[in-house]
Amino acid sequence: RAKLCVDAMGAGSPIASQARGGAAPDAACLVVGTMASGFPKESNTAGDYLYSCAPVTAAGHQAFWEAFPAAGGGEDGSDRTTYYFAYVLPGSKELPSLADVFEEY
C-alpha cells in the first residue's frame, strides 16, 4: 500500500495512459532553458511567469517563458534560470526539434 506515488515517466507512463483511457496525449511541451549570472541581487528574489504575446509560429506552436532565481540566486545572489516552453500537437507534420526550440529561445 502506498501513500505517495511519484510518476516521472511522462506521456509514456502506464498511469498517465490509464488516466487518459489509452488515448494519445492532446499536446506535448518542449522545454529548453539556461542559467545566467549578473542580475542585481536585490531584484533577483522572486520568480516571474512571462506570458506569450507572440502569434503561433509557422511550425505550429506558441511559446511561454518563465524565469526565477537559480538555486537561491547562486553564491552571490545574481544567478537566474529562464525556461522557454513550446506546446506542440503530436502528429503535426513539421514538429520542431529541441534544437529548433533552443534556437528560437
C-alpha positions, -999 to 999 in steps of 0.1 A, spaced: 0 0 0 14 34 -10 6 68 4 25 86 -23 31 77 -59 56 97 -79 53 91 -117 81 107 -136 77 87 -168 58 114 -187 34 107 -215 46 71 -218 36 63 -182 12 34 -177 -5 56 -150 -9 85 -175 -21 61 -202 -47 47 -178 -59 82 -168 -63 91 -205 -82 58 -212 -54 48 -236 -58 79 -258 -28 96 -271 -18 129 -254 -35 160 -267 -3 180 -267 34 179 -257 55 206 -240 91 211 -252 112 229 -227 146 245 -230 164 269 -207 196 284 -194 211 300 -163 227 334 -164 246 354 -138 249 391 -131 214 401 -121 211 426 -93 208 406 -60 181 429 -46 158 423 -75 166 386 -81 143 374 -53 112 361 -70 101 341 -100 83 356 -130 58 340 -153 61 358 -186 31 353 -208 33 349 -246 22 377 -267 36 363 -299 14 346 -325 16 309 -332 48 302 -352 50 287 -387 58 253 -370 25 255 -352 35 263 -316 33 292 -292 59 299 -267 57 308 -230 85 319 -207 93 315 -170 123 330 -150 133 327 -114 164 329 -91 186 298 -98 192 277 -67 185 305 -43 203 330 -66 237 312 -65 266 321 -44 264 359 -49 226 361 -55 229 371 -91 221 338 -109 188 334 -127 172 305 -146 150 311 -176 128 284 -193 111 286 -227 81 263 -231 67 254 -266 34 235 -266 31 213 -298 5 190 -311 18 154 -316 13 141 -351 17 175 -367 37 173 -399 66 196 -390 72 194 -353 102 214 -341 132 196 -326 146 206 -292 175 222 -311 150 242 -332 132 254 -300 165 263 -283 175 283 -314 142 303 -310 150 307 -273 
